Amino acid sequence: MPDRLQRRLAEIGAPADVRELAAQLAEQAIRDPLTGLYNRRFFDEALAQNIEAARRYGRELSLVLFDLDGFKQVNDTFGHEVGDEVLKTFARLLQEAARKADIVCRIGGDEFAVILPETGLSNVWKFTARVFQGLEKSEKLFPAVGKIRASSGAAALPAENLFAEADSALRAAKPAR
């Protein structure tokens, strides 16, 4: 859509400042303002496109969902400003663990998703291991909060419903309340 809009603006001779503003608005529509990650709107479209392409060309595709354990307690105990810092730090950990081809998204309050093109379920553990290694240092990042923990769930094609299967695996991995 943004490319189509830019082409149309160029066709009608829109001034450069209008094209720049349109590009900024298009970017804002697909980004989470707190973390800078892609948002749920972008995630839904990107996942559908990646599934379609992977099935068409017989390629591997995996999806990993993450949820921060006990995040509500962080907000309730330390305040939303600290909670925001935890979310931004976790987003950064995900980006650092991801490859350039991976698509990192914040899809809900403390829920994140990473689309891993060209990756089968057998290799997802390498990615999640990098994420959890980063979380091991979280106690040093947030001395007042202590260790930040997360749960993850993953699924890979040829799953019938990649998101539902990853979500089911995530729920199974969550600690009992």
C-alpha positions in Angstrom: 0.0 0.0 0.0 2.7 2.6 0.9 4.5 2.0 -2.4 1.3 2.2 -4.3 0.5 5.5 -2.6 4.0 6.9 -3.3 3.7 5.9 -7.0 0.3 7.6 -7.2 1.5 10.8 -5.5 4.4 10.9 -8.0 2.0 10.4 -10.9 -0.1 13.4 -9.9 3.0 15.5 -9.2 2.5 15.9 -5.5 5.2 18.0 -3.9 8.1 16.3 -2.1 7.0 17.4 1.3 3.6 15.8 0.7 5.2 12.6 -0.4 7.5 12.6 2.6 4.6 13.2 5.0 2.7 10.3 3.3 5.7 8.1 3.8 5.9 9.0 7.5 2.2 8.3 8.0 2.5 5.0 6.2 5.4 4.0 8.5 3.5 5.1 11.6 0.6 2.9 10.6 2.7 -0.3 10.7 5.0 0.5 13.7 4.4 0.1 17.4 5.2 3.6 18.8 6.8 2.4 22.1 9.2 -0.3 20.8 9.6 0.7 17.1 8.8 -2.9 16.1 6.2 -3.8 13.5 2.6 -3.8 14.9 -0.2 -6.4 14.8 -1.6 -4.9 11.5 1.7 -5.4 9.8 2.2 -8.8 11.4 -1.1 -10.2 10.1 -0.3 -9.2 6.6 3.3 -10.3 6.7 2.5 -13.7 8.1 -0.1 -14.3 5.4 2.3 -13.3 2.7 5.1 -15.4 4.1 2.9 -18.4 4.5 1.6 -18.1 0.9 5.2 -17.7 -0.5 6.6 -20.5 1.6 3.8 -22.9 0.5 4.1 -21.9 -3.1 7.8 -22.4 -3.3 8.1 -25.3 -0.9 10.2 -23.4 1.6 10.5 -23.6 5.4 8.8 -21.0 7.6 8.5 -20.8 11.4 6.7 -18.5 13.8 7.7 -17.9 17.4 5.5 -16.2 19.9 6.8 -14.7 23.1 4.9 -13.5 26.2 6.6 -11.8 29.2 5.8 -13.8 32.3 4.3 -11.7 35.2 4.5 -8.5 33.3 1.3 -7.2 34.9 3.0 -7.4 38.2 6.0 -5.3 36.9 3.5 -2.6 36.0 1.6 -2.9 39.2 4.7 -2.9 41.4 7.1 -0.6 39.7 4.8 1.5 37.5 4.2 1.8 33.7 7.4 3.7 33.0 9.4 0.8 34.2 7.1 -1.6 32.4 7.7 0.4 29.2 11.5 0.1 29.7 11.1 -3.6 30.1 9.1 -3.8 26.8 11.6 -1.7 24.9 14.5 -3.8 26.3 12.8 -7.1 25.3 12.1 -5.7 21.9 15.8 -4.8 21.5 16.8 -8.3 22.6 14.5 -9.8 19.9 15.9 -7.6 17.3 19.5 -8.4 18.3 18.7 -12.2 18.2 16.9 -12.0 14.8 18.5 -12.1 11.4 17.8 -9.4 8.8 15.2 -11.6 7.1 13.3 -12.2 10.3 10.2 -10.1 11.0 10.0 -8.9 14.6 6.6 -7.6 15.8 4.8 -6.5 19.0 1.4 -7.9 18.6 -0.1 -7.1 22.0 0.7 -5.6 25.4 3.5 -7.9 26.4 3.2 -10.3 23.4 5.7 -10.5 20.6 5.9 -12.5 17.4 8.9 -13.3 15.2 8.4 -14.7 11.7 11.4 -16.8 10.7 11.6 -17.3 6.9 13.7 -20.2 5.6 13.7 -21.7 9.0 12.3 -25.1 10.1 11.2 -25.9 13.6 14.4 -27.9 14.2 16.4 -24.6 13.9 14.0 -22.4 15.9 15.8 -23.3 19.1 18.9 -21.4 17.9 16.9 -18.2 17.7 15.1 -18.8 21.0 18.4 -19.7 22.7 19.8 -16.3 21.7 16.7 -14.5 23.1 16.8 -16.4 26.4 20.6 -15.8 26.7 19.9 -12.1 26.4 17.2 -12.4 29.1 19.7 -14.0 31.5 21.3 -10.5 31.7 18.0 -8.8 32.5 18.6 -8.8 36.2 21.6 -6.5 35.6 19.5 -4.3 33.3 16.7 -3.9 35.8 18.2 -4.4 39.3 14.9 -3.2 41.0 12.7 -5.5 39.0 15.0 -8.6 39.0 15.1 -11.2 36.3 12.6 -10.8 33.5 11.2 -14.1 32.2 9.4 -15.0 29.1 7.6 -17.9 27.6 7.7 -18.9 24.0 5.8 -21.1 21.6 6.7 -22.0 18.1 5.2 -23.7 15.1 6.4 -24.3 11.5 4.9 -25.2 8.2 3.3 -27.4 7.1 1.1 -26.5 10.1 -2.5 -25.9 9.0 -2.7 -22.8 11.2 0.7 -21.5 12.1 -0.5 -18.8 14.5 -2.9 -21.1 16.3 -0.3 -23.8 16.7 2.4 -21.4 18.0 -0.2 -19.8 20.3 -1.1 -23.2 21.7 2.5 -24.1 22.3 3.0 -20.7 24.0 0.0 -21.3 26.3 1.4 -24.8 27.2 4.8 -23.2 28.0 3.4 -20.5 30.3 4.0 -21.1 34.0 1.0 -22.0 36.1 -0.6 -19.1 37.8 
